[in-house]
Amino acid sequence: MNTRRLVIAIISLAAALLAGCSSFVQNLTPARFEANASDIYTFRVKVDEKMRNVIKGTMKVELVTDGKSYKMKPDPVLGKYVWMYELQVPSNVSTIPYYFVLNYQSEGNSGPVNEKVYSTEFTPEHKTYTSTIANRYVAQISSSRGPVGSTIGILGQGFTSYDKVVIGDVEAPTVFVSHSQLNFSIPPIPAGKTYVVSVRTGDGDLTAGRLRVDAATIGVQPTALTLGVGDSVPLTFFIDGVAPAGGLLINVTTDIPSSIVMPVVVIPAGQRSVSVTVKGAAAGRGHLWISAEGYSENKLPVTVQ
């Protein structure tokens, strides 16, 4: 936080203190936090001890959120009657419901009296407070089109390692680069179409933009296949990106099915290529047609002699 923001924050809190609110418990925590790279947010509450004849030194204040309790301490900046706690918030959380619990002793007719007060006693309908972390996901896609397997960036702020990029309704392999950048690879989906790209967060999907998906190419080595009857030769398939989770199934068809024998072709997840063995079964001349979802068809000449 820069000096100007710090000054504004202190002035705002001071103004709230000087307003003279008559409530025993006055929440000074902002309803809206600006996201920060540390994921640490300060909660404050003012307790007017004079209103309840609190015995000096007996006040203890706790912040309660997500079923957990945190001991607050006197605020060194705002001073008397103001309590604070710096809460570490998980990166995938953007809404924080919370309340305060006060334990203290008050002056009674026959001596000290133990008291326990909940801040919900001073809220409409006795509801908890809620603060949100703003600007956690302000997303913009860095490119308007790309082929299957290519890497695209999304720029913004407040990204987390829990975020995933979704193209249409397909989750794309996503890499958390920083709080201001996510990278994703275009998965094998039908090419020649435009898709909505979203960032999937713990609080729902946020639109990042639209992406035109172009067809990629499956490479094959060798580029022509010649073998004898009974011979076996290796055939390698490769792509520019990496295969998605579950692997990339390569569809291979031929017009000489009686002439060659070959296994099912799958590029393993995270890999760029795979090699298989092709066997010549009978003399013939023809082609292999090679394709996959999101990839243009490739044709390989084959001769078995």
C-alpha positions in Angstrom: 0.0 0.0 0.0 1.4 3.4 -1.0 1.7 6.4 1.3 -1.4 8.1 -0.1 -3.6 5.0 0.4 -2.3 4.6 3.9 -3.2 8.2 4.8 -6.6 7.9 3.2 -7.3 4.7 5.2 -6.2 6.2 8.5 -8.2 9.4 7.9 -11.3 7.2 7.1 -11.0 5.2 10.2 -10.3 8.3 12.3 -13.5 9.9 10.9 -15.4 6.8 11.9 -14.1 7.0 15.4 -14.9 10.7 15.8 -18.4 10.1 14.5 -19.3 9.1 18.1 -21.3 6.0 17.3 -23.4 5.1 20.3 -23.0 1.4 19.8 -20.9 -0.6 22.3 -19.4 -2.5 19.3 -18.5 -0.6 16.2 -17.0 -2.5 13.2 -14.3 -0.6 11.5 -13.4 -3.3 9.0 -14.0 -2.3 5.3 -16.8 -4.1 3.5 -14.5 -4.2 0.5 -10.8 -5.0 0.5 -8.4 -4.4 -2.3 -6.7 -7.6 -3.3 -3.0 -7.8 -2.4 -0.2 -10.3 -3.2 0.3 -11.3 0.5 -3.4 -12.3 0.9 -3.4 -10.6 4.3 -6.2 -8.3 5.4 -6.7 -6.2 8.5 -9.9 -6.5 10.6 -10.7 -3.8 13.2 -13.4 -3.2 15.7 -14.0 -0.4 18.3 -15.3 -1.4 21.7 -16.6 1.5 23.8 -15.7 0.2 27.2 -17.2 3.2 29.0 -20.7 2.1 28.0 -20.6 -1.1 29.9 -18.4 -0.2 32.9 -15.7 -2.5 31.8 -13.0 -3.1 34.4 -9.7 -1.9 32.9 -7.5 -4.6 31.5 -10.1 -7.3 31.4 -11.3 -6.9 27.8 -10.4 -9.7 25.4 -11.6 -9.6 21.8 -11.7 -12.4 19.2 -12.4 -12.4 15.5 -14.4 -15.5 14.4 -14.6 -16.6 10.7 -14.9 -19.9 9.0 -15.4 -21.6 12.3 -12.1 -20.4 13.7 -11.3 -17.9 16.4 -8.4 -15.4 16.4 -7.2 -13.3 19.3 -7.2 -9.6 18.4 -4.8 -7.1 19.8 -5.0 -3.3 20.5 -4.4 -1.3 17.4 -1.0 0.6 17.7 -2.1 3.3 15.3 -5.7 4.0 16.2 -5.1 3.5 19.9 -7.6 3.2 22.8 -10.6 0.9 22.4 -9.7 -0.2 18.8 -8.7 -3.9 18.3 -7.2 -5.4 15.2 -6.2 -8.7 13.6 -4.3 -9.4 10.4 -6.0 -12.4 8.8 -4.3 -14.6 6.2 -7.0 -15.4 3.7 -6.7 -18.4 1.3 -6.1 -17.3 -2.3 -9.3 -18.9 -3.5 -11.6 -17.1 -1.1 -13.1 -13.7 -2.0 -16.0 -13.4 0.5 -15.4 -13.4 4.2 -18.3 -13.7 6.7 -17.2 -12.9 10.3 -18.1 -11.6 13.7 -16.5 -10.5 17.0 -16.7 -12.0 20.5 -15.9 -9.9 23.6 -15.0 -11.4 26.9 -14.6 -9.0 29.9 -15.5 -8.2 33.4 -17.8 -5.3 34.4 -18.4 -3.5 37.7 -21.4 -5.2 39.4 -23.2 -4.2 42.6 -21.5 -7.1 44.5 -18.2 -7.2 42.6 -16.8 -8.0 39.1 -19.2 -9.8 36.7 -18.0 -12.0 33.8 -19.5 -10.9 30.5 -19.6 -12.4 27.0 -20.9 -10.3 24.1 -21.3 -11.2 20.4 -21.1 -8.4 17.8 -24.2 -9.9 16.1 -26.2 -8.3 19.0 -25.6 -5.0 17.3 -26.3 -5.8 13.7 -29.6 -5.8 11.8 -31.4 -9.1 12.2 -28.3 -10.2 14.2 -26.4 -11.1 11.0 -22.7 -11.6 10.7 -20.6 -9.0 8.9 -19.3 -9.7 5.4 -16.2 -8.3 3.6 -15.3 -9.0 0.0 -11.9 -9.0 -1.7 -12.3 -6.9 -4.8 -10.4 -7.0 -8.0 -9.3 -10.6 -7.4 -10.2 -11.5 -11.0 -10.0 -8.7 -13.6 -9.2 -10.9 -16.7 -8.3 -10.1 -20.2 -7.2 -12.6 -22.8 -3.9 -11.7 -24.6 -4.8 -13.2 -28.0 -8.0 -13.5 -30.0 -7.1 -16.7 -31.8 -4.7 -19.7 -31.9 -4.3 -23.3 -33.0 -4.9 -26.3 -30.8 -2.0 -27.0 -28.5 -0.7 -23.4 -28.4 -0.2 -21.4 -25.2 -2.3 -18.3 -24.5 -1.9 -15.8 -21.6 -4.6 -14.1 -19.5 -3.5 -10.9 -17.8 -5.2 -9.3 -14.8 -4.7 -9.2 -11.1 -5.5 -11.4 -8.1 -5.1 -14.7 -9.8 -4.5 -17.8 -7.7 -3.1 -21.3 -8.2 -6.6 -22.6 -7.8 -7.9 -20.8 -10.9 -8.6 -22.8 -14.1 -9.2 -21.6 -17.6 -12.3 -22.9 -19.4 -12.8 -22.7 -23.2 -16.5 -23.2 -24.0 -17.3 -26.0 -21.5 -13.8 -27.7 -21.6 -11.2 -27.1 -18.9 -7.9 -26.2 -20.4 -4.5 -27.1 -18.9 -3.7 -24.0 -16.8 -0.4 -22.7 -15.4 -0.4 -20.1 -12.6 2.4 -17.7 -13.5 1.7 -15.0 -11.0 -1.1 -13.0 -9.3 -1.3 -11.1 -12.6 -1.0 -13.8 -15.2 -2.4 -17.3 -16.1 -1.2 -19.3 -19.1 -3.3 -22.0 -20.7 -3.0 -24.5 -23.6 -5.8 -24.8 -26.1 -7.1 -28.4 -25.6 -8.2 -30.7 -28.5 -11.6 -29.1 -29.4 -13.3 -28.6 -32.7 -11.4 -26.0 -34.8 -12.8 -23.3 -36.9 -15.1 -22.0 -34.1 -15.0 -19.1 -31.6 -15.3 -19.9 -28.0 -16.0 -17.9 -24.8 -12.9 -18.1 -22.5 -13.6 -18.0 -18.7 -11.5 -18.1 -15.5 -13.1 -20.6 -13.2 -12.7 -19.5 -9.5 -14.0 -20.6 -6.2 -16.8 -18.1 -6.5 -17.9 -18.9 -10.1 -16.8 -18.3 -13.7 -15.6 -14.8 -14.9 -15.5 -14.1 -18.6 -12.0 -13.3 -20.0 -12.8 -12.9 -23.6 -13.4 -14.8 -26.9 -11.0 -17.1 -28.7 -11.0 -18.3 -32.3 -9.6 -21.8 -32.4 -7.6 -22.8 -35.5 -6.7 -26.3 -36.6 -3.3 -27.6 -35.7 -1.2 -30.2 -37.6 -0.2 -33.7 -36.6 3.3 -34.4 -37.9 4.5 -37.9 -39.0 7.9 -39.3 -39.6 8.8 -40.7 -42.0 6.6 -38.7 -44.5 6.2 -41.8 -46.7 6.2 -45.4 -45.7 7.7 -48.3 -47.7 8.1 -51.8 -46.3 8.1 -55.4 -47.3 5.6 -58.1 -46.4 6.5 -59.3 -42.9 8.6 -56.2 -42.1 8.1 -53.9 -39.2 9.0 -50.3 -39.2 8.6 -47.5 -36.6 6.2 -44.6 -37.3 6.3 -41.4 -35.1 3.4 -39.0 -34.6 4.1 -35.6 -33.1 2.3 -32.3 -32.2 3.4 -28.8 -31.4 1.8 -28.6 -27.9 1.5 -31.3 -25.3 -1.3 -33.9 -25.1 -4.1 -33.2 -22.6 -5.0 -35.2 -19.5 -6.0 -38.7 -20.7 -3.8 -38.4 -23.8 -4.6 -37.5 -27.4 -6.2 -40.2 -29.5 -4.9 -40.2 -33.1 -7.4 -41.5 -35.6 -5.7 -43.5 -38.3 -7.6 -45.0 -41.3 -6.4 -46.6 -44.5 -7.6 -47.7 -47.9 -5.4 -50.8 -47.8 -6.5 -52.4 -44.5 -5.4 -55.9 -45.5 -1.8 -54.7 -46.2 -0.8 -53.2 -42.9 -1.1 -53.9 -39.2 -0.7 -51.2 -36.6 -1.9 -50.5 -33.0 -4.1 -47.8 -31.6 -2.2 -44.5 -31.5 -2.4 -42.3 -28.4 0.1 -39.5 -27.5 0.4 -39.8 -23.7 -0.8 -36.9 -21.5 1.9 -34.2 -21.2 3.9 -35.6 -24.1 4.4 -34.2 -27.6 5.0 -37.5 -29.6 4.6 -41.2 -29.7 6.1 -44.0 -31.8 4.4 -47.2 -32.9 5.4 -50.2 -35.0 3.7 -50.7 -38.3 3.9 -54.2 -39.9 3.5 -55.1 -43.6 0.9 -57.9 -44.0 0.2 -58.1 -47.7 1.4 -56.3 -50.9 -0.5 -53.1 -51.6 -0.3 -49.4 -52.3 -2.4 -46.7 -50.6 -2.5 -44.2 -47.8 -2.9 -43.6 -44.1 -5.2 -40.7 -43.2 -4.3 -39.2 -39.8 -6.5 -36.9 -37.8 -7.6 -35.9 -34.3 -10.0 -33.5 -32.7 -8.9 -29.9 -33.5 -6.2 -31.1 -35.9 -6.3 -31.0 -39.7 -6.0 -34.3 -41.6 -2.6 -35.5 -42.8 -2.1 -38.1 -45.5 0.8 -40.5 -45.6 1.7 -42.6 -48.7 2.2 -46.3 -47.9 3.7 -49.1 -50.1 3.9 -52.7 -49.0 5.9 -54.9 -51.4 
